[in-house]
Amino acid sequence: MTTDQLTTADLANVANGAETRTPEDNRSATPLLPGDFASDMRNRWEGIQTAFVDDPRVSVQQADELVASAIKKLAESFADERGRLEGQWSRGNDVSTEDLRQALRRYREFFQRLLSV
């Protein structure tokens, strides 16, 4: 379906979460973080977890820093996307309904992931 073929009902379904995903569906959802960043974070986590036996306090401190870094990167990703859309609006450019639908879908996927844990 093209953007021009989207009906008001289709847009309302997207906005209301009619395309709701289950936690199982989220495994195939769009990644929230870039692959190389996520891979680096997994590697760092493994190191933190392995070091726990020798120095639990340092491992917990490093885990906190790692989680903070992931949250910061995620916030930057959403801010960049919002900035891109707002930049188009401020230049007087129309943002396509499809771009807005994809942005809303990404927010919904993220929100559902947050609440499913």
PAZAPA-4460 file (N, C-alpha, C; in steps of 0.05 Angstrom, whole numbers, plus 32768, in hexadecimal, padded with zeros to 4 digits):
% residues 117
    n_x    n_y    n_z   ca_x   ca_y   ca_z    c_x    c_y    c_z   seq   type   mol
   8011   7FE9   8000   8000   8000   8000   8012   8019   8000     1      M     A
   800D   802B   7FEE   801C   8044   7FEE   8011   8058   8001     2      T     A
   8021   806D   8006   8018   8082   8018   7FFE   808E   800F     3      T     A
   7FFB   8091   7FF5   7FE3   809D   7FEA   7FCA   808B   7FEE     4      D     A
   7FCF   8071   7FF2   7FB9   805F   7FF6   7FB1   805C   8013     5      Q     A
   7FC0   8067   8025   7FB9   8065   8042   7F9F   8075   8047     6      L     A
   7F8C   8068   8054   7F73   8075   805B   7F75   8080   8077     7      T     A
   7F62   8091   807D   7F60   809B   8099   7F5E   8084   80AD     8      T     A
   7F4F   8070   80A6   7F4D   8059   80B8   7F67   804B   80BC     9      A     A
   7F77   8048   80A6   7F92   803C   80A8   7FA3   804C   80BB    10      D     A
   7FA3   8066   80B8   7FB3   8078   80C9   7FAA   8076   80E6    11      L     A
   7F8F   8075   80EA   7F85   8072   8105   7F8D   8058   8112    12      A     A
   7F8D   8043   8102   7F96   8029   810C   7FB3   8029   8115    13      N     A
   7FC4   8036   8106   7FE0   8039   810D   7FE2   8049   8127    14      V     A
   7FD5   8060   8128   7FD6   8072   813F   7FCC   8064   8158    15      A     A
   7FB7   8054   8155   7FAB   8047   816C   7FB8   802C   8173    16      N     A
   7FCD   8025   8164   7FDB   800C   816A   7FCD   7FF3   8161    17      G     A
   7FBD   7FF5   814C   7FAF   7FDE   8142   7FC2   7FC9   8137    18      A     A
   7FDA   7FD2   8130   7FEF   7FC0   8127   7FFF   7FB6   813F    19      E     A
   7FF3   7FB4   8156   8001   7FAD   816F   8011   7F94   816C    20      T     A
   8029   7F95   8176   803B   7F7E   8175   803B   7F71   8191    21      R     A
   803F   7F57   8191   8043   7F49   81A9   8061   7F49   81B0    22      T     A
   8069   7F42   81C8   8086   7F40   81CE   8095   7F2E   81BB    23      P     A
   8088   7F18   81B2   8095   7F06   819F   809A   7F14   8184    24      E     A
   8087   7F26   817C   808A   7F34   8163   80A1   7F48   8164    25      D     A
   80A8   7F52   817C   80BD   7F66   817E   80D8   7F5B   8177    26      N     A
   80DB   7F41   8177   80F5   7F36   816F   80FB   7F3C   8152    27      R     A
   80E7   7F40   8141   80EB   7F46   8125   80E7   7F64   8120    28      S     A
   80E3   7F74   8135   80DE   7F90   8131   80F8   7F9E   8129    29      A     A
   80F5   7FB6   8120   810C   7FC7   8118   811E   7FCA   812F    30      T     A
   8138   7FC5   812B   814B   7FC9   8142   814A   7FE6   814C    31      P     A
   814C   7FE9   8166   814C   8003   8172   8167   8011   8171    32      L     A
   817C   8001   816F   8197   800C   816F   81A6   8001   8156    33      L     A
   81B9   8010   814C   81C9   8006   8135   81D7   7FEC   813C    34      P     A
   81D9   7FDA   8128   81E5   7FC0   812C   8200   7FC0   8138    35      G     A
   8212   7FD1   812F   822D   7FD2   8139   822E   7FDB   8156    36      D     A
   821D   7FEE   815D   821B   7FF8   8178   8211   7FE2   818A    37      F     A
   81FB   7FD4   8182   81F0   7FBF   8191   8204   7FA8   8195    38      A     A
   8212   7FA1   8181   8227   7F8C   8183   823C   7F94   8197    39      S     A
   8246   7FAD   8195   825A   7FB6   81A8   824F   7FB5   81C5    40      D     A
   8236   7FBD   81C8   822A   7FBC   81E3   8228   7F9F   81EE    41      M     A
   8220   7F8D   81DC   821F   7F70   81E5   823B   7F66   81ED    42      R     A
   824F   7F6E   81DE   826B   7F65   81E5   8273   7F71   8200    43      N     A
   826D   7F8A   8204   8274   7F97   821D   8265   7F8A   8234    44      R     A
   824B   7F83   8230   823C   7F76   8245   8248   7F5C   824D    45      W     A
   8251   7F4C   8239   825D   7F33   823F   8276   7F36   8250    46      E     A
   8286   7F4B   824A   829D   7F51   825B   8296   7F59   8277    47      G     A
   8281   7F69   827A   8278   7F71   8294   826F   7F59   82A4    48      I     A
   825F   7F48   8297   8254   7F31   82A5   826B   7F1E   82AD    49      Q     A
   827E   7F1A   829C   8295   7F08   82A2   82A5   7F13   82B9    50      T     A
   82A8   7F2D   82BB   82B9   7F3A   82D0   82AB   7F3B   82EB    51      A     A
   8291   7F35   82EB   8282   7F36   8304   828E   7F25   831A    52      F     A
   8297   7F0E   8313   82A3   7EFB   8327   82BA   7F08   8336    53      V     A
   82CB   7F16   8327   82E3   7F22   8333   82DE   7F3C   8341    54      D     A
   82CB   7F4C   8337   82C6   7F66   8343   82A8   7F6E   833E    55      D     A
   8296   7F64   834F   827A   7F69   834B   8272   7F87   834B    56      P     A
   827E   7F96   835C   8277   7FB3   835E   827E   7FC1   8344    57      R     A
   8295   7FBD   833A   829D   7FCA   8320   828B   7FC0   830A    58      V     A
   8284   7FA7   8309   8273   7F9C   82F4   8258   7FAA   82F5    59      S     A
   824D   7FAF   830C   8233   7FBC   830E   8236   7FD9   8305    60      V     A
   824B   7FE6   830D   8250   8002   8304   8252   8003   82E5    61      Q     A
   8261   7FF0   82DA   8264   7FF0   82BD   8249   7FE9   82AF    62      Q     A
   8239   7FD7   82BB   821F   7FD1   82B0   820D   7FEA   82AF    63      A     A
   820E   7FF9   82C5   81FF   8012   82C6   8207   8025   82B0    64      D     A
   8221   8028   82AC   822C   8039   8297   8224   802F   827B    65      E     A
   8224   8015   8277   821D   800A   825E   81FF   800E   8257    66      L     A
   81EE   800A   826B   81D2   800F   8267   81CD   802D   8262    67      V     A
   81DA   803E   8270   81D7   805B   826C   81E0   8062   824F    68      A     A
   81F5   8056   8246   81FE   805B   822B   81EA   8052   8216    69      S     A
   81DE   803B   821A   81CA   8031   8208   81B1   8043   8207    70      A     A
   81A9   804C   821F   8192   805E   8220   8197   8078   8213    71      I     A
   81B0   8082   8216   81B7   809C   820A   81B7   8099   81EB    72      K     A
   81C2   8083   81E1   81C3   807E   81C4   81A6   807C   81B9    73      K     A
   8195   806E   81C8   8179   806B   81BF   816B   8086   81BE    74      L     A
   816F   8096   81D3   8163   80B1   81D4   816D   80C2   81BD    75      A     A
   8187   80C0   81B7   8192   80CF   81A0   8186   80C6   8186    76      E     A
   8181   80AC   8183   8175   80A2   816A   8159   80AD   8166    77      S     A
   8149   80AE   817B   812E   80B9   8179   812F   80D7   8174    78      F     A
   8142   80E5   8182   8144   8102   817E   814D   8108   8161    79      A     A
   815F   80F8   8156   8168   80FC   813A   8150   80F9   8127    80      D     A
   8140   80E5   812C   8129   80E0   811A   8115   80F8   811D    81      E     A
   8110   8100   8135   80FD   8116   8139   8109   8130   812C    82      R     A
   8123   8134   8130   8130   814C   8124   812E   814C   8105    83      G     A
   8130   8134   80FA   812E   8132   80DC   8112   813A   80D3    84      R     A
   80FE   8130   80E1   80E2   8136   80DA   80DD   8154   80DE    85      L     A
   80E5   815F   80F5   80E1   817B   80FB   80F0   818D   80E8    86      E     A
   8108   8184   80DF   8117   8193   80CB   8108   8195   80B1    87      G     A
   80FB   8180   80A9   80EB   8181   8090   80D3   8194   8093    88      Q     A
   80C7   8193   80AB   80B0   81A5   80AF   80B9   81C2   80AF    89      W     A
   80CF   81C8   80BD   80D8   81E4   80BF   80E1   81EF   80A4    90      S     A
   80E9   81DE   8091   80F0   81E8   8077   80D8   81EA   8065    91      R     A
   80C1   81E3   8070   80A8   81E5   8061   80A3   81CC   8050    92      G     A
   80B4   81B8   8053   80B0   819F   8044   809B   818E   8051    93      N     A
   808B   8182   8041   8077   816F   804C   8086   8155   8053    94      D     A
   807F   814B   806A   8089   8130   8072   8073   811D   8069    95      V     A
   807C   8108   805B   8068   80F5   8051   805A   80E7   8067    96      S     A
   8041   80E0   8062   8032   80D0   8075   8040   80B6   807B    97      T     A
   804E   80AB   8068   805C   8092   806C   8073   8096   8080    98      E     A
   8082   80AC   807D   8098   80B2   8090   808D   80B5   80AC    99      D     A
   8076   80C3   80AE   806A   80C7   80C9   8060   80AD   80D4   100      L     A
   8054   809C   80C3   804A   8082   80CB   8061   8071   80D6   101      R     A
   8078   8071   80C7   808F   8061   80D0   809A   806C   80EB   102      Q     A
   809A   8086   80EE   80A4   8092   8107   8092   808A   811E   103      A     A
   8078   808C   811A   8065   8084   812F   8067   8066   8135   104      L     A
   806B   8056   8120   806E   8039   8124   8087   8033   8135   105      R     A
   809C   8041   812F   80B5   803D   813F   80B1   8045   815C   106      R     A
   80A4   805B   8161   809E   8063   817C   808C   804E   818A   107      Y     A
   8078   8044   817C   8066   8030   8187   8076   8016   818E   108      R     A
   8087   800D   817B   8096   7FF5   8180   80A8   7FF9   8199   109      E     A
   80B5   8010   819B   80C6   8015   81B2   80B5   8016   81CC   110      F     A
   809F   8023   81CB   808E   8026   81E2   8084   800A   81EB   111      F     A
   807C   7FFA   81D8   8073   7FDE   81DF   8089   7FCE   81EB   112      Q     A
   80A1   7FD1   81E0   80B8   7FC2   81EB   80BD   7FCB   8208   113      R     A
   80BB   7FE4   820D   80BF   7FEE   8229   80AB   7FE2   823C   114      L     A
   8092   7FE0   8233   807D   7FD7   8245   807C   7FB8   8247   115      L     A
   8089   7FAA   8235   8088   7F8D   8235   809C   7F80   8247   116      S     A
   80AE   7F8F   8251   80C4   7F83   8261   80BC   7F81   827E   117      V     A
***
